[in-house]
Amino acid sequence: MDKQELYGKIREALINDFEMEPEKVVPEAKLYEDLNLDSIDAVDLIVKFKQYIPKNMDPEVFKKMRTLQDVVDGIFDAAQGSLDKK
């Protein structure tokens, strides 16, 4: 899966599962300020995308994510690193 596909899946989840307005769900959207995610929502999002997240991914990485693009990049990069080790 490439970054664009991953972004599409995350965007779709935010719109459908978190009932966000599609026009607000853009790569530069700030998770907490623009999308109004709280810490429980963030955990729910991580659980929803657990299949794409390597088991050995450092939870501290998630704490540093501020925008939707950060989430996409972080998950994608961690997954690529996990594949490179195989």
MOPAC internal coordinates of N, CA, C and O (Angstrom, degrees):
PM7 1SCF
backbone

  N    0.0000 0     0.00 0     0.00 0    0    0    0
  C    1.4494 1     0.00 0     0.00 0    1    0    0
  C    1.5304 1   108.09 1     0.00 0    2    1    0
  O    1.2310 1   121.02 1   -46.33 1    3    2    1
  N    1.3162 1   115.66 1   133.67 1    3    2    1
  C    1.4639 1   119.34 1   178.56 1    5    3    2
  C    1.5342 1   109.59 1   -92.57 1    6    5    3
  O    1.2310 1   121.07 1    -4.81 1    7    6    5
  N    1.3285 1   115.55 1   175.19 1    7    6    5
  C    1.4689 1   120.57 1  -176.13 1    9    7    6
  C    1.5299 1   111.96 1   -61.61 1   10    9    7
  O    1.2310 1   120.57 1   141.87 1   11   10    9
  N    1.3186 1   116.52 1   -38.13 1   11   10    9
  C    1.4621 1   119.45 1  -178.37 1   13   11   10
  C    1.5320 1   111.11 1   -64.79 1   14   13   11
  O    1.2310 1   120.53 1   139.62 1   15   14   13
  N    1.3259 1   116.59 1   -40.38 1   15   14   13
  C    1.4663 1   120.28 1   178.14 1   17   15   14
  C    1.5253 1   110.71 1   -66.48 1   18   17   15
  O    1.2310 1   120.72 1   137.86 1   19   18   17
  N    1.3255 1   116.22 1   -42.14 1   19   18   17
  C    1.4629 1   120.76 1   178.59 1   21   19   18
  C    1.5300 1   110.18 1   -62.66 1   22   21   19
  O    1.2310 1   120.67 1   134.72 1   23   22   21
  N    1.3232 1   116.33 1   -45.28 1   23   22   21
  C    1.4659 1   120.41 1   176.74 1   25   23   22
  C    1.5275 1   110.20 1   -56.96 1   26   25   23
  O    1.2310 1   120.31 1   135.29 1   27   26   25
  N    1.3259 1   117.01 1   -44.71 1   27   26   25
  C    1.4632 1   121.20 1  -179.54 1   29   27   26
  C    1.5182 1   112.38 1   -60.05 1   30   29   27
  O    1.2310 1   120.52 1   139.09 1   31   30   29
  N    1.3206 1   116.62 1   -40.91 1   31   30   29
  C    1.4671 1   120.53 1  -179.83 1   33   31   30
  C    1.5315 1   110.93 1   -68.78 1   34   33   31
  O    1.2310 1   120.85 1   137.72 1   35   34   33
  N    1.3214 1   115.99 1   -42.28 1   35   34   33
  C    1.4681 1   119.18 1   179.18 1   37   35   34
  C    1.5275 1   109.76 1   -66.35 1   38   37   35
  O    1.2310 1   120.47 1   136.57 1   39   38   37
  N    1.3154 1   116.71 1   -43.43 1   39   38   37
  C    1.4645 1   121.37 1   179.69 1   41   39   38
  C    1.5339 1   110.31 1   -60.15 1   42   41   39
  O    1.2310 1   121.06 1   134.05 1   43   42   41
  N    1.3272 1   115.58 1   -45.95 1   43   42   41
  C    1.4662 1   120.67 1   179.76 1   45   43   42
  C    1.5348 1   110.67 1   -60.17 1   46   45   43
  O    1.2310 1   120.52 1   137.75 1   47   46   45
  N    1.3362 1   116.61 1   -42.25 1   47   46   45
  C    1.4659 1   120.07 1   178.98 1   49   47   46
  C    1.5234 1   111.15 1   -63.66 1   50   49   47
  O    1.2310 1   120.47 1   137.17 1   51   50   49
  N    1.3227 1   116.71 1   -42.83 1   51   50   49
  C    1.4633 1   119.60 1   179.92 1   53   51   50
  C    1.5253 1   111.37 1   -63.09 1   54   53   51
  O    1.2310 1   120.55 1   141.09 1   55   54   53
  N    1.3100 1   116.56 1   -38.91 1   55   54   53
  C    1.4670 1   120.61 1  -179.47 1   57   55   54
  C    1.5202 1   110.96 1   -72.60 1   58   57   55
  O    1.2310 1   120.41 1   132.38 1   59   58   57
  N    1.3425 1   116.83 1   -47.62 1   59   58   57
  C    1.4589 1   120.44 1  -174.66 1   61   59   58
  C    1.5275 1   114.20 1   -82.29 1   62   61   59
  O    1.2310 1   120.51 1   134.06 1   63   62   61
  N    1.3106 1   116.63 1   -45.94 1   63   62   61
  C    1.4669 1   120.02 1  -174.25 1   65   63   62
  C    1.5266 1   113.11 1   -87.03 1   66   65   63
  O    1.2310 1   120.70 1   149.66 1   67   66   65
  N    1.3249 1   116.26 1   -30.34 1   67   66   65
  C    1.4575 1   120.01 1  -178.39 1   69   67   66
  C    1.5184 1   111.62 1  -106.12 1   70   69   67
  O    1.2310 1   120.63 1  -177.10 1   71   70   69
  N    1.3376 1   116.40 1     2.90 1   71   70   69
  C    1.4637 1   123.92 1   175.33 1   73   71   70
  C    1.5232 1   113.27 1    53.62 1   74   73   71
  O    1.2310 1   121.17 1  -133.44 1   75   74   73
  N    1.3311 1   115.37 1    46.56 1   75   74   73
  C    1.4584 1   120.43 1   178.33 1   77   75   74
  C    1.5220 1   110.15 1   -92.52 1   78   77   75
  O    1.2310 1   121.34 1   -27.04 1   79   78   77
  N    1.3061 1   115.04 1   152.96 1   79   78   77
  C    1.4518 1   120.85 1   178.47 1   81   79   78
  C    1.5320 1   108.94 1   -72.46 1   82   81   79
  O    1.2310 1   119.76 1   -53.60 1   83   82   81
  N    1.3397 1   118.06 1   126.40 1   83   82   81
  C    1.4668 1   121.34 1  -175.88 1   85   83   82
  C    1.5246 1   114.45 1   -53.18 1   86   85   83
  O    1.2310 1   119.99 1   143.36 1   87   86   85
  N    1.3207 1   117.63 1   -36.64 1   87   86   85
  C    1.4669 1   119.75 1  -177.54 1   89   87   86
  C    1.5309 1   112.39 1   -69.30 1   90   89   87
  O    1.2310 1   120.19 1   162.23 1   91   90   89
  N    1.3325 1   117.24 1   -17.77 1   91   90   89
  C    1.4691 1   120.29 1   178.35 1   93   91   90
  C    1.5250 1   112.57 1   -88.41 1   94   93   91
  O    1.2310 1   120.59 1   161.06 1   95   94   93
  N    1.3277 1   116.47 1   -18.94 1   95   94   93
  C    1.4700 1   120.99 1  -175.37 1   97   95   94
  C    1.5313 1   108.87 1   -90.08 1   98   97   95
  O    1.2310 1   121.87 1   -96.26 1   99   98   97
  N    1.3215 1   114.02 1    83.74 1   99   98   97
  C    1.4661 1   122.72 1  -179.40 1  101   99   98
  C    1.5269 1   108.47 1  -126.45 1  102  101   99
  O    1.2310 1   119.69 1   -21.29 1  103  102  101
  N    1.3292 1   118.19 1   158.71 1  103  102  101
  C    1.4679 1   120.23 1  -175.69 1  105  103  102
  C    1.5246 1   114.95 1   -53.02 1  106  105  103
  O    1.2310 1   120.17 1   142.34 1  107  106  105
  N    1.3235 1   117.28 1   -37.66 1  107  106  105
  C    1.4664 1   119.60 1  -176.63 1  109  107  106
  C    1.5311 1   113.63 1   -84.78 1  110  109  107
  O    1.2310 1   120.01 1  -179.30 1  111  110  109
  N    1.3276 1   117.59 1     0.70 1  111  110  109
  C    1.4673 1   120.85 1  -179.96 1  113  111  110
  C    1.5256 1   110.38 1   -63.48 1  114  113  111
  O    1.2310 1   121.16 1   -48.69 1  115  114  113
  N    1.3121 1   115.39 1   131.31 1  115  114  113
  C    1.4652 1   121.02 1   176.73 1  117  115  114
  C    1.5292 1   108.02 1   -79.35 1  118  117  115
  O    1.2310 1   121.25 1   -49.38 1  119  118  117
  N    1.3223 1   115.22 1   130.62 1  119  118  117
  C    1.4607 1   120.46 1  -173.12 1  121  119  118
  C    1.5167 1   113.14 1   -57.99 1  122  121  119
  O    1.2310 1   120.31 1   133.84 1  123  122  121
  N    1.3119 1   117.02 1   -46.16 1  123  122  121
  C    1.4591 1   120.19 1  -173.09 1  125  123  122
  C    1.5322 1   112.66 1   -90.60 1  126  125  123
  O    1.2310 1   120.64 1   142.12 1  127  126  125
  N    1.3250 1   116.38 1   -37.88 1  127  126  125
  C    1.4581 1   119.32 1  -177.24 1  129  127  126
  C    1.5293 1   112.33 1   -81.93 1  130  129  127
  O    1.2310 1   120.20 1   129.76 1  131  130  129
  N    1.3393 1   117.21 1   -50.24 1  131  130  129
  C    1.4688 1   120.69 1  -174.72 1  133  131  130
  C    1.5313 1   112.86 1   -84.36 1  134  133  131
  O    1.2310 1   120.87 1   140.76 1  135  134  133
  N    1.3324 1   115.94 1   -39.24 1  135  134  133
  C    1.4650 1   119.93 1  -175.80 1  137  135  134
  C    1.5287 1   112.60 1   -97.68 1  138  137  135
  O    1.2310 1   120.78 1   174.19 1  139  138  137
  N    1.3294 1   116.12 1    -5.81 1  139  138  137
  C    1.4653 1   122.06 1   177.45 1  141  139  138
  C    1.5281 1   113.39 1    56.75 1  142  141  139
  O    1.2310 1   120.59 1  -145.65 1  143  142  141
  N    1.3303 1   116.48 1    34.35 1  143  142  141
  C    1.4560 1   119.26 1   174.53 1  145  143  142
  C    1.5232 1   108.54 1   -75.16 1  146  145  143
  O    1.2310 1   120.80 1   -37.79 1  147  146  145
  N    1.3027 1   116.07 1   142.21 1  147  146  145
  C    1.4578 1   119.34 1   171.64 1  149  147  146
  C    1.5237 1   107.61 1  -109.13 1  150  149  147
  O    1.2310 1   119.96 1     1.61 1  151  150  149
  N    1.3061 1   117.67 1  -178.39 1  151  150  149
  C    1.4627 1   120.08 1  -174.87 1  153  151  150
  C    1.5286 1   111.66 1   -64.26 1  154  153  151
  O    1.2310 1   119.70 1   146.11 1  155  154  153
  N    1.3112 1   118.18 1   -33.89 1  155  154  153
  C    1.4671 1   120.98 1   178.07 1  157  155  154
  C    1.5290 1   109.91 1   -68.18 1  158  157  155
  O    1.2310 1   120.16 1   138.63 1  159  158  157
  N    1.3306 1   117.29 1   -41.37 1  159  158  157
  C    1.4627 1   120.42 1   176.50 1  161  159  158
  C    1.5298 1   110.56 1   -60.93 1  162  161  159
  O    1.2310 1   120.66 1   139.17 1  163  162  161
  N    1.3308 1   116.34 1   -40.83 1  163  162  161
  C    1.4622 1   120.51 1  -179.76 1  165  163  162
  C    1.5215 1   110.40 1   -61.91 1  166  165  163
  O    1.2310 1   120.44 1   137.14 1  167  166  165
  N    1.3200 1   116.77 1   -42.86 1  167  166  165
  C    1.4663 1   120.74 1   177.61 1  169  167  166
  C    1.5271 1   109.81 1   -64.24 1  170  169  167
  O    1.2310 1   120.10 1   136.38 1  171  170  169
  N    1.3161 1   117.41 1   -43.62 1  171  170  169
  C    1.4636 1   120.63 1   178.04 1  173  171  170
  C    1.5258 1   111.39 1   -58.96 1  174  173  171
  O    1.2310 1   120.68 1   139.81 1  175  174  173
  N    1.3160 1   116.30 1   -40.19 1  175  174  173
  C    1.4591 1   120.96 1   178.94 1  177  175  174
  C    1.5271 1   110.48 1   -65.08 1  178  177  175
  O    1.2310 1   120.61 1   136.80 1  179  178  177
  N    1.3179 1   116.44 1   -43.20 1  179  178  177
  C    1.4654 1   120.62 1   178.66 1  181  179  178
  C    1.5305 1   110.00 1   -62.32 1  182  181  179
  O    1.2310 1   120.29 1   135.82 1  183  182  181
  N    1.3188 1   117.05 1   -44.18 1  183  182  181
  C    1.4685 1   120.74 1   179.29 1  185  183  182
  C    1.5272 1   110.25 1   -61.47 1  186  185  183
  O    1.2310 1   120.59 1   138.37 1  187  186  185
  N    1.3073 1   116.48 1   -41.63 1  187  186  185
  C    1.4695 1   120.66 1  -179.36 1  189  187  186
  C    1.5248 1   111.26 1   -61.85 1  190  189  187
  O    1.2310 1   120.24 1   146.98 1  191  190  189
  N    1.3185 1   117.15 1   -33.02 1  191  190  189
  C    1.4617 1   121.00 1  -177.32 1  193  191  190
  C    1.5252 1   112.94 1  -106.64 1  194  193  191
  O    1.2310 1   121.10 1  -159.09 1  195  194  193
  N    1.3246 1   115.50 1    20.91 1  195  194  193
  C    1.4593 1   121.09 1  -179.37 1  197  195  194
  C    1.5278 1   112.40 1   -55.72 1  198  197  195
  O    1.2310 1   120.42 1   145.98 1  199  198  197
  N    1.3172 1   116.80 1   -34.02 1  199  198  197
  C    1.4652 1   120.28 1  -179.02 1  201  199  198
  C    1.5249 1   112.64 1   -64.28 1  202  201  199
  O    1.2310 1   119.88 1   158.38 1  203  202  201
  N    1.3137 1   117.83 1   -21.62 1  203  202  201
  C    1.4626 1   121.66 1  -179.32 1  205  203  202
  C    1.5335 1   112.41 1   -98.02 1  206  205  203
  O    1.2310 1   120.71 1   171.00 1  207  206  205
  N    1.3236 1   116.25 1    -9.00 1  207  206  205
  C    1.4576 1   120.68 1  -174.22 1  209  207  206
  C    1.5262 1   109.30 1  -101.00 1  210  209  207
  O    1.2310 1   119.82 1   -54.55 1  211  210  209
  N    1.3246 1   117.94 1   125.45 1  211  210  209
  C    1.4644 1   120.04 1   177.94 1  213  211  210
  C    1.5297 1   110.75 1   -61.28 1  214  213  211
  O    1.2310 1   121.16 1   -36.75 1  215  214  213
  N    1.3199 1   115.39 1   143.25 1  215  214  213
  C    1.4620 1   120.09 1  -177.89 1  217  215  214
  C    1.5180 1   112.55 1   -61.96 1  218  217  215
  O    1.2310 1   120.58 1   152.19 1  219  218  217
  N    1.3154 1   116.49 1   -27.81 1  219  218  217
  C    1.4556 1   119.31 1  -176.91 1  221  219  218
  C    1.5323 1   113.22 1   -93.27 1  222  221  219
  O    1.2310 1   120.35 1  -164.76 1  223  222  221
  N    1.3206 1   116.94 1    15.24 1  223  222  221
  C    1.4647 1   119.98 1  -179.29 1  225  223  222
  C    1.5252 1   110.01 1   -71.27 1  226  225  223
  O    1.2310 1   121.01 1   -49.45 1  227  226  225
  N    1.2908 1   115.68 1   130.55 1  227  226  225
  C    1.4608 1   123.03 1  -178.46 1  229  227  226
  C    1.5354 1   110.21 1   -67.75 1  230  229  227
  O    1.2310 1   119.70 1   -57.66 1  231  230  229
  N    1.3378 1   118.18 1   122.34 1  231  230  229
  C    1.4693 1   120.62 1   179.39 1  233  231  230
  C    1.5258 1   113.18 1   -58.98 1  234  233  231
  O    1.2310 1   120.25 1   155.82 1  235  234  233
  N    1.3214 1   117.13 1   -24.18 1  235  234  233
  C    1.4598 1   120.59 1   179.06 1  237  235  234
  C    1.5307 1   111.30 1   -62.74 1  238  237  235
  O    1.2310 1   120.72 1   152.82 1  239  238  237
  N    1.3293 1   116.22 1   -27.18 1  239  238  237
  C    1.4694 1   120.42 1   178.29 1  241  239  238
  C    1.5251 1   109.60 1   -59.99 1  242  241  239
  O    1.2310 1   120.51 1   137.88 1  243  242  241
  N    1.3286 1   116.63 1   -42.12 1  243  242  241
  C    1.4610 1   120.38 1  -178.99 1  245  243  242
  C    1.5228 1   111.99 1   -65.97 1  246  245  243
  O    1.2310 1   120.30 1   146.28 1  247  246  245
  N    1.3135 1   117.04 1   -33.72 1  247  246  245
  C    1.4578 1   120.13 1  -179.32 1  249  247  246
  C    1.5215 1   112.23 1   -65.48 1  250  249  247
  O    1.2310 1   120.39 1   156.24 1  251  250  249
  N    1.3286 1   116.87 1   -23.76 1  251  250  249
  C    1.4646 1   121.28 1  -178.03 1  253  251  250
  C    1.5224 1   112.93 1   -88.78 1  254  253  251
  O    1.2310 1   119.99 1   170.32 1  255  254  253
  N    1.3206 1   117.63 1    -9.68 1  255  254  253
  C    1.4643 1   121.17 1  -177.69 1  257  255  254
  C    1.5166 1   110.02 1   -74.94 1  258  257  255
  O    1.2310 1   121.29 1   -51.96 1  259  258  257
  N    1.3174 1   115.14 1   128.04 1  259  258  257
  C    1.4642 1   119.97 1  -178.35 1  261  259  258
  C    1.5269 1   113.19 1  -117.38 1  262  261  259
  O    1.2310 1   120.09 1   152.13 1  263  262  261
  N    1.3326 1   117.43 1   -27.87 1  263  262  261
  C    1.4684 1   120.91 1  -178.18 1  265  263  262
  C    1.5310 1   109.78 1  -120.93 1  266  265  263
  O    1.2310 1   121.36 1   -13.63 1  267  266  265
  N    1.2997 1   114.99 1   166.37 1  267  266  265
  C    1.4625 1   120.16 1   176.39 1  269  267  266
  C    1.5245 1   110.39 1   -60.32 1  270  269  267
  O    1.2310 1   120.21 1   141.99 1  271  270  269
  N    1.3279 1   117.20 1   -38.01 1  271  270  269
  C    1.4662 1   120.36 1   178.30 1  273  271  270
  C    1.5241 1   110.88 1   -64.84 1  274  273  271
  O    1.2310 1   119.63 1   145.07 1  275  274  273
  N    1.3263 1   118.32 1   -34.93 1  275  274  273
  C    1.4636 1   121.63 1   175.61 1  277  275  274
  C    1.5288 1   110.73 1   -59.73 1  278  277  275
  O    1.2310 1   120.76 1   138.66 1  279  278  277
  N    1.3310 1   116.15 1   -41.34 1  279  278  277
  C    1.4676 1   121.09 1   179.42 1  281  279  278
  C    1.5314 1   109.83 1   -63.26 1  282  281  279
  O    1.2310 1   121.09 1   131.12 1  283  282  281
  N    1.3193 1   115.53 1   -48.88 1  283  282  281
  C    1.4656 1   120.30 1   179.93 1  285  283  282
  C    1.5289 1   110.24 1   -59.56 1  286  285  283
  O    1.2310 1   120.42 1   130.20 1  287  286  285
  N    1.3202 1   116.79 1   -49.80 1  287  286  285
  C    1.4698 1   120.84 1  -178.46 1  289  287  286
  C    1.5259 1   111.44 1   -62.15 1  290  289  287
  O    1.2310 1   120.47 1   136.40 1  291  290  289
  N    1.3236 1   116.71 1   -43.60 1  291  290  289
  C    1.4606 1   120.84 1  -178.11 1  293  291  290
  C    1.5109 1   112.69 1   -63.93 1  294  293  291
  O    1.2310 1   120.42 1   133.25 1  295  294  293
  N    1.3256 1   116.80 1   -46.75 1  295  294  293
  C    1.4623 1   120.38 1   179.32 1  297  295  294
  C    1.5254 1   110.08 1   -66.36 1  298  297  295
  O    1.2310 1   120.45 1   135.22 1  299  298  297
  N    1.3188 1   116.75 1   -44.78 1  299  298  297
  C    1.4613 1   120.58 1  -178.73 1  301  299  298
  C    1.5275 1   110.87 1   -62.16 1  302  301  299
  O    1.2310 1   120.37 1   131.27 1  303  302  301
  N    1.3235 1   116.90 1   -48.73 1  303  302  301
  C    1.4648 1   120.66 1  -178.53 1  305  303  302
  C    1.5230 1   111.83 1   -63.24 1  306  305  303
  O    1.2310 1   120.33 1   139.50 1  307  306  305
  N    1.3310 1   116.96 1   -40.50 1  307  306  305
  C    1.4632 1   120.18 1   178.99 1  309  307  306
  C    1.5280 1   110.95 1   -66.22 1  310  309  307
  O    1.2310 1   120.88 1   139.71 1  311  310  309
  N    1.3285 1   115.93 1   -40.29 1  311  310  309
  C    1.4663 1   119.88 1   178.80 1  313  311  310
  C    1.5162 1   110.21 1   -65.63 1  314  313  311
  O    1.2310 1   119.91 1   139.52 1  315  314  313
  N    1.3174 1   117.77 1   -40.48 1  315  314  313
  C    1.4722 1   121.40 1   178.67 1  317  315  314
  C    1.5260 1   109.69 1   -64.17 1  318  317  315
  O    1.2310 1   119.93 1   136.83 1  319  318  317
  N    1.3008 1   117.73 1   -43.17 1  319  318  317
  C    1.4586 1   121.26 1   178.63 1  321  319  318
  C    1.5139 1   111.85 1   -62.08 1  322  321  319
  O    1.2310 1   121.11 1   142.36 1  323  322  321
  N    1.3250 1   115.48 1   -37.64 1  323  322  321
  C    1.4622 1   120.93 1   178.31 1  325  323  322
  C    1.5194 1   110.80 1   -67.03 1  326  325  323
  O    1.2310 1   120.57 1   142.23 1  327  326  325
  N    1.3350 1   116.52 1   -37.77 1  327  326  325
  C    1.4686 1   120.48 1   178.63 1  329  327  326
  C    1.5255 1   110.63 1   -70.58 1  330  329  327
  O    1.2310 1   120.65 1   144.12 1  331  330  329
  N    1.3287 1   116.36 1   -35.88 1  331  330  329
  C    1.4654 1   120.30 1  -179.51 1  333  331  330
  C    1.5198 1   111.67 1   -64.05 1  334  333  331
  O    1.2310 1   119.98 1   151.61 1  335  334  333
  N    1.3302 1   117.64 1   -28.39 1  335  334  333
  C    1.4611 1   121.96 1  -178.16 1  337  335  334
  C    1.5127 1   112.73 1   -78.42 1  338  337  335
  O    1.2310 1   120.31 1   163.36 1  339  338  337
  N    1.3208 1   117.02 1   -16.64 1  339  338  337
  C    1.4772 1   120.31 1  -177.79 1  341  339  338
  C    1.4981 1   111.22 1   -78.66 1  342  341  339
  O    1.2310 1   120.10 1   180.00 1  343  342  341

